[in-house]
Amino acid sequence: MQILIDQSDLKRMSPSTRGELLRILQGDAGAAPPPSAGVMGFRWRTPHDLTPELTRKLMRGIGAEATKRLELFARKGGRVTMRELLAVCRDEDLHALTAFEGHVTRKLRRLVGDENNIASLIMWDYDAETWDAAHKNLVDGVYYMSEATTRALRKYFKVN
């Protein structure tokens, strides 16, 4: 795959996006992001770590389907396929996962005071995607969360 970016594309990008792109192109992708990217300790494209206390708060009133899906993450070590997440609640439409992820993310952001909408509990592993032969329909993929969150959920659900 090739991506072309011209001057006009660069001008439309935010300063932080331009900076990140330049770090990647210069081979410095592992460098720490600029200080402004970590407002209140929240990180872009990195799952937020739950503590046991924050897990209890998140789980209050979360709903039966979301609870089943979060328990699945605990049981599967923090990495769950799209198909597994759909099957646990007998869903077939991928949009059910979008609603689940959005609900959990909004509640997490309220609990941690993330006014900039940076914090996310669940992330998507782009390298684990499976597409149909025509590369038009997503067949499966993997959602993941941080190790700290997985430990907190395992403790909450009493998973050994």
CNS distance restraints for C-alpha pairs under 8 A (distance, minus, plus):
assign (resid   5 and name CA) (resid   9 and name CA) 5.76 0.50 0.50
assign (resid   5 and name CA) (resid  10 and name CA) 6.89 0.50 0.50
assign (resid   6 and name CA) (resid  10 and name CA) 6.46 0.50 0.50
assign (resid   7 and name CA) (resid  11 and name CA) 6.24 0.50 0.50
assign (resid   8 and name CA) (resid  12 and name CA) 6.51 0.50 0.50
assign (resid   9 and name CA) (resid  13 and name CA) 6.69 0.50 0.50
assign (resid  10 and name CA) (resid  18 and name CA) 6.70 0.50 0.50
assign (resid  13 and name CA) (resid  17 and name CA) 6.02 0.50 0.50
assign (resid  13 and name CA) (resid  18 and name CA) 6.12 0.50 0.50
assign (resid  14 and name CA) (resid  18 and name CA) 6.27 0.50 0.50
assign (resid  15 and name CA) (resid  19 and name CA) 6.09 0.50 0.50
assign (resid  16 and name CA) (resid  20 and name CA) 6.11 0.50 0.50
assign (resid  16 and name CA) (resid  34 and name CA) 7.65 0.50 0.50
assign (resid  16 and name CA) (resid  37 and name CA) 7.36 0.50 0.50
assign (resid  17 and name CA) (resid  21 and name CA) 6.07 0.50 0.50
assign (resid  18 and name CA) (resid  22 and name CA) 6.13 0.50 0.50
assign (resid  19 and name CA) (resid  23 and name CA) 6.18 0.50 0.50
assign (resid  20 and name CA) (resid  24 and name CA) 6.27 0.50 0.50
assign (resid  20 and name CA) (resid  29 and name CA) 7.58 0.50 0.50
assign (resid  20 and name CA) (resid  33 and name CA) 7.36 0.50 0.50
assign (resid  21 and name CA) (resid  25 and name CA) 6.17 0.50 0.50
assign (resid  22 and name CA) (resid  26 and name CA) 5.99 0.50 0.50
assign (resid  23 and name CA) (resid  27 and name CA) 6.27 0.50 0.50
assign (resid  23 and name CA) (resid  28 and name CA) 4.85 0.50 0.50
assign (resid  23 and name CA) (resid  29 and name CA) 5.43 0.50 0.50
assign (resid  23 and name CA) (resid  31 and name CA) 7.54 0.50 0.50
assign (resid  24 and name CA) (resid  28 and name CA) 5.45 0.50 0.50
assign (resid  24 and name CA) (resid  29 and name CA) 4.42 0.50 0.50
assign (resid  25 and name CA) (resid  29 and name CA) 7.86 0.50 0.50
assign (resid  33 and name CA) (resid  37 and name CA) 6.29 0.50 0.50
assign (resid  33 and name CA) (resid  38 and name CA) 7.69 0.50 0.50
assign (resid  34 and name CA) (resid  38 and name CA) 7.61 0.50 0.50
assign (resid  35 and name CA) (resid  39 and name CA) 7.71 0.50 0.50
assign (resid  37 and name CA) (resid  43 and name CA) 6.96 0.50 0.50
assign (resid  37 and name CA) (resid  44 and name CA) 7.44 0.50 0.50
assign (resid  38 and name CA) (resid  42 and name CA) 5.26 0.50 0.50
assign (resid  38 and name CA) (resid  43 and name CA) 5.44 0.50 0.50
assign (resid  38 and name CA) (resid  44 and name CA) 7.81 0.50 0.50
assign (resid  39 and name CA) (resid  43 and name CA) 7.76 0.50 0.50
assign (resid  39 and name CA) (resid 116 and name CA) 7.99 0.50 0.50
assign (resid  40 and name CA) (resid 114 and name CA) 7.89 0.50 0.50
assign (resid  42 and name CA) (resid  48 and name CA) 7.21 0.50 0.50
assign (resid  42 and name CA) (resid 114 and name CA) 7.76 0.50 0.50
assign (resid  42 and name CA) (resid 118 and name CA) 6.10 0.50 0.50
assign (resid  42 and name CA) (resid 119 and name CA) 5.59 0.50 0.50
assign (resid  43 and name CA) (resid  47 and name CA) 7.76 0.50 0.50
assign (resid  43 and name CA) (resid  48 and name CA) 7.53 0.50 0.50
assign (resid  43 and name CA) (resid 118 and name CA) 6.42 0.50 0.50
assign (resid  43 and name CA) (resid 119 and name CA) 6.54 0.50 0.50
assign (resid  44 and name CA) (resid 118 and name CA) 5.82 0.50 0.50
assign (resid  44 and name CA) (resid 119 and name CA) 7.09 0.50 0.50
assign (resid  45 and name CA) (resid 120 and name CA) 7.78 0.50 0.50
assign (resid  45 and name CA) (resid 123 and name CA) 7.17 0.50 0.50
assign (resid  46 and name CA) (resid 119 and name CA) 7.97 0.50 0.50
assign (resid  46 and name CA) (resid 120 and name CA) 7.33 0.50 0.50
assign (resid  46 and name CA) (resid 123 and name CA) 7.26 0.50 0.50
assign (resid  47 and name CA) (resid 119 and name CA) 7.11 0.50 0.50
assign (resid  47 and name CA) (resid 120 and name CA) 5.38 0.50 0.50
assign (resid  47 and name CA) (resid 121 and name CA) 4.96 0.50 0.50
assign (resid  47 and name CA) (resid 122 and name CA) 5.81 0.50 0.50
assign (resid  47 and name CA) (resid 123 and name CA) 6.14 0.50 0.50
assign (resid  47 and name CA) (resid 145 and name CA) 5.57 0.50 0.50
assign (resid  47 and name CA) (resid 146 and name CA) 5.59 0.50 0.50
assign (resid  48 and name CA) (resid 119 and name CA) 5.84 0.50 0.50
assign (resid  48 and name CA) (resid 120 and name CA) 5.63 0.50 0.50
assign (resid  48 and name CA) (resid 121 and name CA) 5.15 0.50 0.50
assign (resid  48 and name CA) (resid 122 and name CA) 7.98 0.50 0.50
assign (resid  48 and name CA) (resid 145 and name CA) 7.77 0.50 0.50
assign (resid  48 and name CA) (resid 146 and name CA) 6.84 0.50 0.50
assign (resid  48 and name CA) (resid 149 and name CA) 7.59 0.50 0.50
assign (resid  49 and name CA) (resid 121 and name CA) 7.37 0.50 0.50
assign (resid  49 and name CA) (resid 146 and name CA) 6.04 0.50 0.50
assign (resid  49 and name CA) (resid 147 and name CA) 7.73 0.50 0.50
assign (resid  49 and name CA) (resid 148 and name CA) 5.47 0.50 0.50
assign (resid  49 and name CA) (resid 149 and name CA) 5.04 0.50 0.50
assign (resid  50 and name CA) (resid  54 and name CA) 5.77 0.50 0.50
assign (resid  50 and name CA) (resid  55 and name CA) 5.90 0.50 0.50
assign (resid  50 and name CA) (resid 148 and name CA) 6.31 0.50 0.50
assign (resid  50 and name CA) (resid 149 and name CA) 4.55 0.50 0.50
assign (resid  50 and name CA) (resid 152 and name CA) 6.37 0.50 0.50
assign (resid  51 and name CA) (resid  55 and name CA) 6.00 0.50 0.50
assign (resid  51 and name CA) (resid 148 and name CA) 7.20 0.50 0.50
assign (resid  51 and name CA) (resid 149 and name CA) 6.79 0.50 0.50
assign (resid  51 and name CA) (resid 152 and name CA) 5.85 0.50 0.50
assign (resid  52 and name CA) (resid  56 and name CA) 6.36 0.50 0.50
assign (resid  52 and name CA) (resid 152 and name CA) 5.00 0.50 0.50
assign (resid  52 and name CA) (resid 153 and name CA) 7.56 0.50 0.50
assign (resid  52 and name CA) (resid 155 and name CA) 7.47 0.50 0.50
assign (resid  52 and name CA) (resid 156 and name CA) 7.11 0.50 0.50
assign (resid  53 and name CA) (resid  57 and name CA) 6.49 0.50 0.50
assign (resid  54 and name CA) (resid  58 and name CA) 6.06 0.50 0.50
assign (resid  54 and name CA) (resid 111 and name CA) 7.81 0.50 0.50
assign (resid  55 and name CA) (resid  59 and name CA) 6.08 0.50 0.50
assign (resid  55 and name CA) (resid 152 and name CA) 6.62 0.50 0.50
assign (resid  55 and name CA) (resid 153 and name CA) 6.85 0.50 0.50
assign (resid  55 and name CA) (resid 156 and name CA) 7.34 0.50 0.50
assign (resid  56 and name CA) (resid  60 and name CA) 6.44 0.50 0.50
assign (resid  56 and name CA) (resid 156 and name CA) 7.38 0.50 0.50
assign (resid  57 and name CA) (resid 111 and name CA) 7.70 0.50 0.50
assign (resid  58 and name CA) (resid  62 and name CA) 6.98 0.50 0.50
assign (resid  58 and name CA) (resid 104 and name CA) 7.89 0.50 0.50
assign (resid  58 and name CA) (resid 107 and name CA) 6.81 0.50 0.50
assign (resid  58 and name CA) (resid 108 and name CA) 6.51 0.50 0.50
assign (resid  58 and name CA) (resid 111 and name CA) 7.48 0.50 0.50
assign (resid  59 and name CA) (resid  67 and name CA) 7.29 0.50 0.50
assign (resid  62 and name CA) (resid  66 and name CA) 6.33 0.50 0.50
assign (resid  62 and name CA) (resid  67 and name CA) 6.62 0.50 0.50
assign (resid  62 and name CA) (resid 104 and name CA) 7.78 0.50 0.50
assign (resid  63 and name CA) (resid  67 and name CA) 6.11 0.50 0.50
assign (resid  64 and name CA) (resid  68 and name CA) 6.23 0.50 0.50
assign (resid  65 and name CA) (resid  69 and name CA) 6.32 0.50 0.50
assign (resid  65 and name CA) (resid  89 and name CA) 6.19 0.50 0.50
assign (resid  66 and name CA) (resid  70 and name CA) 6.11 0.50 0.50
assign (resid  66 and name CA) (resid 100 and name CA) 6.27 0.50 0.50
assign (resid  66 and name CA) (resid 104 and name CA) 7.79 0.50 0.50
assign (resid  67 and name CA) (resid  71 and name CA) 6.04 0.50 0.50
assign (resid  68 and name CA) (resid  72 and name CA) 6.22 0.50 0.50
assign (resid  68 and name CA) (resid  88 and name CA) 6.85 0.50 0.50
assign (resid  68 and name CA) (resid  89 and name CA) 7.37 0.50 0.50
assign (resid  69 and name CA) (resid  73 and name CA) 6.60 0.50 0.50
assign (resid  69 and name CA) (resid  85 and name CA) 6.02 0.50 0.50
assign (resid  69 and name CA) (resid  88 and name CA) 6.77 0.50 0.50
assign (resid  69 and name CA) (resid  89 and name CA) 7.75 0.50 0.50
assign (resid  70 and name CA) (resid  74 and name CA) 6.55 0.50 0.50
assign (resid  70 and name CA) (resid 153 and name CA) 7.46 0.50 0.50
assign (resid  71 and name CA) (resid  75 and name CA) 6.24 0.50 0.50
assign (resid  71 and name CA) (resid 153 and name CA) 7.02 0.50 0.50
assign (resid  71 and name CA) (resid 154 and name CA) 7.71 0.50 0.50
assign (resid  71 and name CA) (resid 157 and name CA) 6.53 0.50 0.50
assign (resid  72 and name CA) (resid  76 and name CA) 5.99 0.50 0.50
assign (resid  72 and name CA) (resid  80 and name CA) 7.35 0.50 0.50
assign (resid  72 and name CA) (resid  85 and name CA) 7.59 0.50 0.50
assign (resid  72 and name CA) (resid  88 and name CA) 7.89 0.50 0.50
assign (resid  73 and name CA) (resid  77 and name CA) 6.08 0.50 0.50
assign (resid  73 and name CA) (resid  78 and name CA) 4.67 0.50 0.50
assign (resid  73 and name CA) (resid  79 and name CA) 6.18 0.50 0.50
assign (resid  73 and name CA) (resid  80 and name CA) 6.06 0.50 0.50
assign (resid  73 and name CA) (resid 144 and name CA) 7.85 0.50 0.50
assign (resid  73 and name CA) (resid 145 and name CA) 7.97 0.50 0.50
assign (resid  73 and name CA) (resid 150 and name CA) 6.93 0.50 0.50
assign (resid  73 and name CA) (resid 153 and name CA) 7.83 0.50 0.50
assign (resid  74 and name CA) (resid  78 and name CA) 5.91 0.50 0.50
assign (resid  74 and name CA) (resid 150 and name CA) 5.51 0.50 0.50
assign (resid  74 and name CA) (resid 151 and name CA) 7.40 0.50 0.50
assign (resid  74 and name CA) (resid 153 and name CA) 5.39 0.50 0.50
assign (resid  74 and name CA) (resid 154 and name CA) 4.82 0.50 0.50
assign (resid  74 and name CA) (resid 157 and name CA) 7.41 0.50 0.50
assign (resid  74 and name CA) (resid 159 and name CA) 6.96 0.50 0.50
assign (resid  75 and name CA) (resid 154 and name CA) 7.04 0.50 0.50
assign (resid  75 and name CA) (resid 159 and name CA) 6.48 0.50 0.50
assign (resid  76 and name CA) (resid  80 and name CA) 6.41 0.50 0.50
assign (resid  77 and name CA) (resid 150 and name CA) 6.38 0.50 0.50
assign (resid  78 and name CA) (resid 144 and name CA) 5.43 0.50 0.50
assign (resid  78 and name CA) (resid 145 and name CA) 5.33 0.50 0.50
assign (resid  78 and name CA) (resid 146 and name CA) 6.91 0.50 0.50
assign (resid  78 and name CA) (resid 147 and name CA) 6.88 0.50 0.50
assign (resid  78 and name CA) (resid 149 and name CA) 7.90 0.50 0.50
assign (resid  78 and name CA) (resid 150 and name CA) 5.23 0.50 0.50
assign (resid  79 and name CA) (resid 142 and name CA) 6.46 0.50 0.50
assign (resid  79 and name CA) (resid 143 and name CA) 5.77 0.50 0.50
assign (resid  79 and name CA) (resid 144 and name CA) 4.42 0.50 0.50
assign (resid  79 and name CA) (resid 145 and name CA) 6.81 0.50 0.50
assign (resid  80 and name CA) (resid  84 and name CA) 6.43 0.50 0.50
assign (resid  80 and name CA) (resid  85 and name CA) 6.76 0.50 0.50
assign (resid  80 and name CA) (resid 142 and name CA) 5.55 0.50 0.50
assign (resid  80 and name CA) (resid 143 and name CA) 5.40 0.50 0.50
assign (resid  80 and name CA) (resid 144 and name CA) 6.41 0.50 0.50
assign (resid  81 and name CA) (resid  85 and name CA) 6.36 0.50 0.50
assign (resid  81 and name CA) (resid 140 and name CA) 6.70 0.50 0.50
assign (resid  81 and name CA) (resid 141 and name CA) 5.45 0.50 0.50
assign (resid  81 and name CA) (resid 142 and name CA) 4.27 0.50 0.50
assign (resid  81 and name CA) (resid 143 and name CA) 6.06 0.50 0.50
assign (resid  82 and name CA) (resid  86 and name CA) 6.26 0.50 0.50
assign (resid  82 and name CA) (resid  94 and name CA) 7.98 0.50 0.50
assign (resid  82 and name CA) (resid 140 and name CA) 5.54 0.50 0.50
assign (resid  82 and name CA) (resid 141 and name CA) 5.39 0.50 0.50
assign (resid  82 and name CA) (resid 142 and name CA) 5.85 0.50 0.50
assign (resid  82 and name CA) (resid 143 and name CA) 6.82 0.50 0.50
assign (resid  83 and name CA) (resid  87 and name CA) 5.99 0.50 0.50
assign (resid  83 and name CA) (resid 140 and name CA) 6.24 0.50 0.50
assign (resid  83 and name CA) (resid 141 and name CA) 7.84 0.50 0.50
assign (resid  84 and name CA) (resid  88 and name CA) 6.13 0.50 0.50
assign (resid  85 and name CA) (resid  89 and name CA) 7.27 0.50 0.50
assign (resid  85 and name CA) (resid  97 and name CA) 7.45 0.50 0.50
assign (resid  86 and name CA) (resid  90 and name CA) 6.03 0.50 0.50
assign (resid  86 and name CA) (resid  91 and name CA) 4.83 0.50 0.50
assign (resid  86 and name CA) (resid  92 and name CA) 6.09 0.50 0.50
assign (resid  86 and name CA) (resid  93 and name CA) 7.62 0.50 0.50
assign (resid  86 and name CA) (resid  94 and name CA) 7.35 0.50 0.50
assign (resid  86 and name CA) (resid  96 and name CA) 7.59 0.50 0.50
assign (resid  86 and name CA) (resid  97 and name CA) 7.13 0.50 0.50
assign (resid  87 and name CA) (resid  91 and name CA) 5.90 0.50 0.50
assign (resid  87 and name CA) (resid  92 and name CA) 7.45 0.50 0.50
assign (resid  91 and name CA) (resid  96 and name CA) 6.98 0.50 0.50
assign (resid  93 and name CA) (resid  97 and name CA) 7.97 0.50 0.50
assign (resid  94 and name CA) (resid  98 and name CA) 6.94 0.50 0.50
assign (resid  95 and name CA) (resid  99 and name CA) 6.34 0.50 0.50
assign (resid  96 and name CA) (resid 100 and name CA) 6.24 0.50 0.50
assign (resid  97 and name CA) (resid 101 and name CA) 5.96 0.50 0.50
assign (resid  98 and name CA) (resid 102 and name CA) 6.01 0.50 0.50
assign (resid  99 and name CA) (resid 103 and name CA) 6.05 0.50 0.50
assign (resid 100 and name CA) (resid 104 and name CA) 6.27 0.50 0.50
assign (resid 101 and name CA) (resid 105 and name CA) 5.97 0.50 0.50
assign (resid 101 and name CA) (resid 122 and name CA) 7.02 0.50 0.50
assign (resid 102 and name CA) (resid 106 and name CA) 6.02 0.50 0.50
assign (resid 103 and name CA) (resid 107 and name CA) 6.29 0.50 0.50
assign (resid 104 and name CA) (resid 108 and name CA) 6.11 0.50 0.50
assign (resid 104 and name CA) (resid 121 and name CA) 7.42 0.50 0.50
assign (resid 105 and name CA) (resid 109 and name CA) 6.11 0.50 0.50
assign (resid 105 and name CA) (resid 119 and name CA) 7.43 0.50 0.50
assign (resid 105 and name CA) (resid 120 and name CA) 5.51 0.50 0.50
assign (resid 105 and name CA) (resid 121 and name CA) 6.15 0.50 0.50
assign (resid 105 and name CA) (resid 122 and name CA) 7.88 0.50 0.50
assign (resid 106 and name CA) (resid 110 and name CA) 6.29 0.50 0.50
assign (resid 107 and name CA) (resid 111 and name CA) 6.23 0.50 0.50
assign (resid 108 and name CA) (resid 112 and name CA) 6.22 0.50 0.50
assign (resid 108 and name CA) (resid 119 and name CA) 7.56 0.50 0.50
assign (resid 108 and name CA) (resid 120 and name CA) 7.46 0.50 0.50
assign (resid 108 and name CA) (resid 121 and name CA) 7.35 0.50 0.50
assign (resid 109 and name CA) (resid 113 and name CA) 5.80 0.50 0.50
assign (resid 109 and name CA) (resid 114 and name CA) 4.86 0.50 0.50
assign (resid 109 and name CA) (resid 115 and name CA) 7.31 0.50 0.50
assign (resid 109 and name CA) (resid 117 and name CA) 6.78 0.50 0.50
assign (resid 109 and name CA) (resid 119 and name CA) 6.22 0.50 0.50
assign (resid 109 and name CA) (resid 120 and name CA) 7.67 0.50 0.50
assign (resid 110 and name CA) (resid 114 and name CA) 6.45 0.50 0.50
assign (resid 110 and name CA) (resid 115 and name CA) 7.92 0.50 0.50
assign (resid 114 and name CA) (resid 118 and name CA) 6.74 0.50 0.50
assign (resid 114 and name CA) (resid 119 and name CA) 6.66 0.50 0.50
assign (resid 121 and name CA) (resid 145 and name CA) 6.21 0.50 0.50
assign (resid 121 and name CA) (resid 146 and name CA) 7.92 0.50 0.50
assign (resid 122 and name CA) (resid 143 and name CA) 6.47 0.50 0.50
assign (resid 122 and name CA) (resid 144 and name CA) 5.66 0.50 0.50
assign (resid 122 and name CA) (resid 145 and name CA) 5.00 0.50 0.50
assign (resid 123 and name CA) (resid 143 and name CA) 5.58 0.50 0.50
assign (resid 123 and name CA) (resid 144 and name CA) 5.35 0.50 0.50
assign (resid 123 and name CA) (resid 145 and name CA) 6.24 0.50 0.50
assign (resid 124 and name CA) (resid 141 and name CA) 7.69 0.50 0.50
assign (resid 124 and name CA) (resid 142 and name CA) 6.07 0.50 0.50
assign (resid 124 and name CA) (resid 143 and name CA) 4.60 0.50 0.50
assign (resid 124 and name CA) (resid 144 and name CA) 6.30 0.50 0.50
assign (resid 125 and name CA) (resid 129 and name CA) 7.12 0.50 0.50
assign (resid 125 and name CA) (resid 141 and name CA) 7.04 0.50 0.50
assign (resid 125 and name CA) (resid 142 and name CA) 5.48 0.50 0.50
assign (resid 125 and name CA) (resid 143 and name CA) 6.05 0.50 0.50
assign (resid 125 and name CA) (resid 144 and name CA) 7.02 0.50 0.50
assign (resid 126 and name CA) (resid 141 and name CA) 7.58 0.50 0.50
assign (resid 126 and name CA) (resid 142 and name CA) 7.90 0.50 0.50
assign (resid 128 and name CA) (resid 141 and name CA) 5.39 0.50 0.50
assign (resid 128 and name CA) (resid 142 and name CA) 5.96 0.50 0.50
assign (resid 129 and name CA) (resid 138 and name CA) 7.29 0.50 0.50
assign (resid 129 and name CA) (resid 139 and name CA) 7.71 0.50 0.50
assign (resid 129 and name CA) (resid 140 and name CA) 5.93 0.50 0.50
assign (resid 129 and name CA) (resid 141 and name CA) 4.25 0.50 0.50
assign (resid 129 and name CA) (resid 142 and name CA) 6.93 0.50 0.50
assign (resid 130 and name CA) (resid 138 and name CA) 6.14 0.50 0.50
assign (resid 130 and name CA) (resid 139 and name CA) 5.35 0.50 0.50
assign (resid 130 and name CA) (resid 140 and name CA) 5.05 0.50 0.50
assign (resid 130 and name CA) (resid 141 and name CA) 5.93 0.50 0.50
assign (resid 131 and name CA) (resid 135 and name CA) 5.20 0.50 0.50
assign (resid 131 and name CA) (resid 136 and name CA) 6.94 0.50 0.50
assign (resid 131 and name CA) (resid 137 and name CA) 5.72 0.50 0.50
assign (resid 131 and name CA) (resid 138 and name CA) 4.53 0.50 0.50
assign (resid 131 and name CA) (resid 139 and name CA) 5.04 0.50 0.50
assign (resid 131 and name CA) (resid 140 and name CA) 7.03 0.50 0.50
assign (resid 132 and name CA) (resid 136 and name CA) 6.45 0.50 0.50
assign (resid 132 and name CA) (resid 137 and name CA) 5.61 0.50 0.50
assign (resid 132 and name CA) (resid 138 and name CA) 6.49 0.50 0.50
assign (resid 132 and name CA) (resid 139 and name CA) 6.16 0.50 0.50
assign (resid 145 and name CA) (resid 149 and name CA) 6.51 0.50 0.50
assign (resid 145 and name CA) (resid 150 and name CA) 6.71 0.50 0.50
assign (resid 146 and name CA) (resid 150 and name CA) 6.20 0.50 0.50
assign (resid 147 and name CA) (resid 151 and name CA) 6.15 0.50 0.50
assign (resid 148 and name CA) (resid 152 and name CA) 6.22 0.50 0.50
assign (resid 149 and name CA) (resid 153 and name CA) 6.08 0.50 0.50
assign (resid 150 and name CA) (resid 154 and name CA) 6.02 0.50 0.50
assign (resid 151 and name CA) (resid 155 and name CA) 6.18 0.50 0.50
assign (resid 152 and name CA) (resid 156 and name CA) 6.15 0.50 0.50
assign (resid 153 and name CA) (resid 157 and name CA) 6.01 0.50 0.50
assign (resid 154 and name CA) (resid 158 and name CA) 5.65 0.50 0.50
assign (resid 154 and name CA) (resid 159 and name CA) 4.79 0.50 0.50
assign (resid 154 and name CA) (resid 160 and name CA) 6.98 0.50 0.50
assign (resid 155 and name CA) (resid 159 and name CA) 6.34 0.50 0.50
assign (resid 155 and name CA) (resid 160 and name CA) 7.99 0.50 0.50
